[in-house]
């Protein structure tokens, strides 16, 4: 089972947004709640008040996705983060 330390390490190492999403997805599918994951982001931001703007934007994008601010084709739930495939009606 994954643990939240992996997310803390990823944030400290300033990994990219896709990598952060992968870590968060793995944590969700391992049973961690969105709230537990978001609390790690909060702790990271509090511990790093002088974070550079570019990485702050990357990390905040992931926070926004976890909070539900994302494209409708994206699914964030206890199975992880994934893209829902929409069937296209080709009868038109």
Order of alpha helices (4+ residues) and beta strands (2+ residues): alpha-alpha-alpha-alpha-beta-beta
